[in-house]
Amino acid sequence: MSAQTLSAISNDSAPSSQAAPLQWRVNRFGEQTLEAVNGVTFDKLGVTPTLEEAFRGELRSEDTLYIVAGSDSGHLIRHVLREAAPAGTRYLFVEPPQVHAALRAVGLLDALPPHVRCATTDDWMEAASDLRLADYLFIDRVEVVFSLAARSAEAPDHTQLGWTLREAVASLHWRTVGLRGNETFIACQLANAVDNVQPAGIWRGRLKGRTGVLLAGGPSLDTALDWVRQHRERLVVLAVSRISRRLLQVGLEPDFVFSVDPTEMSYEISRDMLRFGPAVVFVHQYHVNPRLLAQWPHSSYYLGSLLPWSSPLNPPEPLHGVGPTVTNTALQFAGELGLNRVILAGVDLCFTPEGYTHAEGSNERKAGPRFDLTNLEVETNDGRRASTTADFAAAIDTLAQQARQLRDRGIRLVNPSPGAARVEAVDYVPWVELGLDDAERGETIPPPDPQAFTNGQRLRHTERVARDMQRRIDELGQLEDRLRHARKVTDKLFAEDGTIRNRNLRLRLERFEAELDAEHPDLSRLIKQCSLHALLRGMKAVRDVETLDAREAQDALRGYYDAFLDGARRLRGWIEHAMVKIRRRRHEYAGSWSLNQLGVEWAKHGEPGRIQGWLVRNGPLPADTPMPLRSVIEGLQQALQRDLDATDGAHLRRARSHGDLRAARVRLEQLFVQHNADGVRNTLAGLNRVQDAKAAAPYIALARGLLAELEGRPDEALGHYDRVLQAPDRTLWKLALVRIANWALEHGEATMAEQALQCLADLQPGYRMQYGDFLAATGHIDRAIDVYERHLTEHPSDKDAMVRLARLMVNAGAHEAARMMADHLTRLPGGEALAASIHRWADASLCPPGGKT
């Protein structure tokens, strides 16, 4: 067969790696799926067992809005509807418009209950708003879930949809986080109150005229460290806690170390700071992780208020942290110190070309480069475009605001990294051009109050906090009594038919909340914040609010006061928990407990590192200390060491989840379609740095093949694609086979084209029709008929395939079989015209040109 003939055939039968037209496919269990979405996902076990296994333990949390990327041909919607929804939980499934239309056409989106919606990529935000997205964001309970299609990388549009939804929700989260009163923040603020001895405001203006360098965790940190060590004596060094491990590796201790988040993951990435010496000052948010603060043995200063209510113990002019990242908070503090210039190092806020977001020594670096990148990009200092994330984008906006404010105060911000995101009011000055005046050489930074952290000072602070909290516990008791009374009033307010029985009682309830806010403003506000989950649980969807009948209104009112009572109980529990810690600290500072008793308590509460602070405050043990006491100390120090040496944890597992190689395949396919050679080249560079070289090898081969094609070396690409096909992992075979088939068709290699198309059809049934077309075009009529018939067993309503098969039957002389196909078509919607065409072909084949009818 000539190359010209194959070239003509390729116009019709050349395979594409893009999504095929949507067709419903029937598997051996009789279940319908969209072939371009789920392929053979459910062929092995069927829909129900597959979904139950894949989503075991997922989609069932209370008070959560689940935003799901895809619905797995509608089956995932039915999966969540099999059981009653968890209290306060709603579901939003998001589909590309073509998929959404296909689901609607077959009735899969009809009669969905109010707590379940399915929207398109164009209108999902409106649907999410109807499901109270803002409220769920406010309580940080929006979760993006990937359907099986989005997880598989076989449906790239769904995978990209998942990434886009994840970034969009993250962006919304960062916009909301500064507006809400987070329950976790309140709980940690109360738990930390006894250990928050000194406010950070005491540092205002104490380092005027100095140059500072702010070290964050971005990739450019590695370039900066040598310069910082070389000029250490002239710099005020501020560092985020997550880079402590890296700083210890290079022998560099900062002057200030910062931490913000209350989570256990924050503790995991920050705990190496507990190895720093006494010259390092810890500055942190009031709601920092309690275990991190409790085990810090040196001076620490808190940002914000000591207590979540009005109190004389709160600093009159507190320094506040600024989100969304710890870097923003550290920069805010740097400005308050009075520095005249701040150099930003490791403040990249974007990806490197290889897909890294963090420096050496971080969990993110250990996990490898990320490939699940969206189209969210920023411009870098050297003028290129770099991928970024929603939280980084939010941090860039905040950084620009801070930079403008600091510039107006005469403080210059400089970022010497060419690969860092360009930020307004932050000057780009390369490291080689940065100058430091010899006069800037500074003295060791003394603490503002050397006596602030003695046992005596800490004990006095403990007693003051205890008295304040006890007053609030007493006030809470009175308030709870009034709430219980209001709850009883609601029972008397309505008659049995749901009508209001007593108008005076209604007026009393209306006055009650106003009185509550006036007489207990702080506790009323805190209780409302602690009641958000329960209040959300009782909310109707927006469109249903106005349709409540009297009975539902009564139930809603009861639920409202029940939620308030629940919030009051939660707040009381947190205060009482803080009081238990206060009693432990009182014994520790007063010396009324033995070290053995203290050690038992510290170990019980995950605070073995408090032994370090105890030794700092009480001095080293005398030489004649009994061995049992030395054993207690050694046991605590060993427990701390084991904790610090632990490397695997939730944060590392999350970082590794972003390094999934399957995402590289989706990324490569998108970049190739866009003819983005630079993007493919950067992805290849990232793949070359993946630690598991064996697993990465076929991905590297695929990337090299695609890059060779984009650079005009298609013959060389074939060798790389052949190496992809030698790998046991078949997830990459499709794209390699598609490229091989296209090359073969373009170069007249019929045998190679047939082999590639046959492999594609066996691998993914969605390519079976293209394989059949090729066989028909190359004269293999009987084999083509077999392929079409097999296709129709799984796609019994595919009218286009029926027409193609009938035409082949006519060409093969099987006129009766073709007419039977035509008769079948007449019974299908829209099939009569197609059937008439088949009859005309059959008639024409029986009457040659010029013959008689």
Steps between C-alpha positions, in 0.01 A plus 500: 500500500640840407586775741250725321217252559586468870522876528147528366380231740660684793264792453216277621660233716800662667452467875486796734603517864218744564164397643286307252137600430285395792343157464327282753660160544347192666732273701450130576291589805254691281614835648526808280799733511631780284789340317709817469461561874531162670618264229534153654510621861201292609557195278672285761271529806207710391395845616394448862797292627748725317361822647462353849863393502633822346305738727502298821503748789457799267206731429342426840619780732243722668466874434698480176445628149652248261589637157563199278695516174284278281226254583633183330224493241245588771575191708679695774186710549296185553773371732460791745120473478497137616529616861352793686726803483712572808362784711564840344673358190436590136645383167581685180612297199670696224518375141621639167197634305502211248494239777236691696278511191543125445400424861200728479388350169460155656327629814784444747470855635122494546340530845821547696437582869572857620835408656640363171570701185680436172635805317722575203843657504329822391243533779641300794566813707135600482394150603754501783360831621153345511645226721642765739861488386582816697381343826701184447808706412448694820530183708771355272291200395517503120666191357591437137473133404628338181267253329652179363518663158694794647732264688576272208673744263318318217253788482738801498216753494372363830845490656560861401153585631596354836818706514311816401227446760761434768680825424176699473379378839842563652490856368154553649624350826788746528267792435268377776752394762573854614132576548394213720551409862633148472399263779847345494654844548283562805576159652876543448493858627350378825740205522799729435400780738702365792812466280455834321687708753626797299332689213700564184421872510787544743736475198361809325778721364784318679713439190470829315722553200617140470484277191301182534481188289179297507561132425203302372471153353504565124758343266715814485587454868778260398670773295461753780649307792867548409451875463313521831771305685768721345330818627341354813641757741348789305152355473193451713392152394132410511397147399177306466498191718454251213861558383655429841631160388677659203650778711635246748654305212704804391579617854293818493280618788257789445434784739124445474305189401129516411206262508130562451280196442331295775498171309692183573649521151644838594662336801650228279672746268603741778624277783864516391504855637500342847869426435591871483703664775402773750591792272205425273174681574169326418228731362165339434128547461292464815350183350827328409512123548488453882757217508752709307462792740496280810834339411683815391763548773601862434333841475178525300267786408143470380319701232140606554301482823569273794132409551204490259298743712549847644749478784754723676750220426481567127775731372361854450670541160564149371697413190289291268606238253408533133396205284469292305853363552753513781724699265247783496492493880880505528522794260243693703711448811816603314338832418406553866861440607596822318728341240573727205548221246376143482650249257265218405665161448302190419189712448435362150122438516508298178637180348842449352499382137552144630192518725650577843348743750739459793868485582726207585424336835123550473238228479385646169849461357527148637168412337631605159376748239131567452328437170138581592534858384209716390504796264546742791824683422702804610785698350841452660774755562687382190193541280388141445162345588484257792221284641370578845230393745199678644656550842818636342291736285320624811836546675628702202204738527555545872876540452440778246273682748758461775781614272312819409428574866862437603628712211283788622671461840845518340571124509634348178425142399742315272476153344826386334356180349445511122251210522281657770158641419516867408321701769403864487719724723759222547823585317692236308872537574728201423714367785823623339367856502383501862717719718535517878663789679771408751320727744208259494691245707268449796530377854335186635130564534409519871154398622292801611434354846754238618288415809175444311530122485612401850296257710375785716385711206335203334323407824357850539379489138344159562301625801370803311385287207336249737296773673385646170394162363315407819296820472403403147403148607268649765353739242450212258300313764258792530475536124429128448215520753343779297546308176328195647213724610470645148495149360204414725319814389512380139308188602220718642499748213316285246166321518461142379401617153821701477345848545646748749313451829636793700615825342658616827726197501612588148587853612688356798716288267567798277618699802702209634764497228544877514545476879745214455713705261487804728571325832746237378645642177825302501353163592202550270736562208718200587201269546371596156839419350498166681145429378559544129509128421173431679332808352603396150364154558150638544512733200291442193639567155468865401207438270304327781535760775178681415293181481515397867163422649416574863607157625833526318546850641449363852753223437746754360461719808557205731805403295628855528503494881628142508790618285567787742501262794735268313732793428496604867589146607785487248638832622472388862685180413790691344529733800491209743765321295715814522445508877633145528819611324516806727496274806789297355701816431427632851655188656794523259586865569431484873715189541219313678532193276808283479682471170377142480137619525564772243663252265196273512269791418723636222523162334125443535422824317762467227732762651825316585694800375390705802793344681726728295323813622495366856878457489543852357292655780630287785860458396702181441466210740760484778762226480343299782157475334360149565504261206118453492459875446763499225313211339180706491681782321671266256170326425332830416791615287499170312124532438555848363784376280284221358233757418750732331655215302163382364487567128177347375175671584177646364677796339745283308219270388306801371809631321552163335140494379577807288795319339283231342664404173161443337455876508812531285329305225201738502735798507706370207192433290368851558836661423540298181156601373596863570833452309673622818852365459632701795233353724583145387869573550439625856282200583776273371748678727269435795460133407876461490507603867239253625662277764340179373691489172350165399144626533585823321682332206196448271378853572843633407491299177155639417614857570807456282287364217253788515784753521672343199181539297455863607861571406457344153666162567205259453714202395699524823173514697410144393787353699382677814141383447622143459661522845165618641335186359762281664392621846256275690292803604246541220369841607744667260445266207204687354684823426805317367286282271308803374826670402636182337179451299506859380863470393429173318201642313695807396796291375304226320588224749176301479613203709625724783183709487280188521697360793482828690126541437430140600689548826306822562167327438593218739625745761208742484177399323440864412753458217328192356304696237815671372665159472199366309507798265867433426434132427211590271703762316788256446275224360469275808120498483432183701728608785346848496151345528616298803635815667176696438286213629707478817463873543122476468475236773619769741334794322162362390357843417793633296317581175815624327669163558193320368512700178870431452448130563206483260702669228781246547242220482373640173855517364557140612180385327311429823193692385254319724705573812525866394122523457447344844723773643290757316182354649654525848589863438140587414404407856749751647433875538627681193592177324253496210703723270814297571311178427383642166861572407595137570218375277615731218858367528374143494280570198778679316744214558252256346456720191833593344534837316312493168302188596124460524309509822 
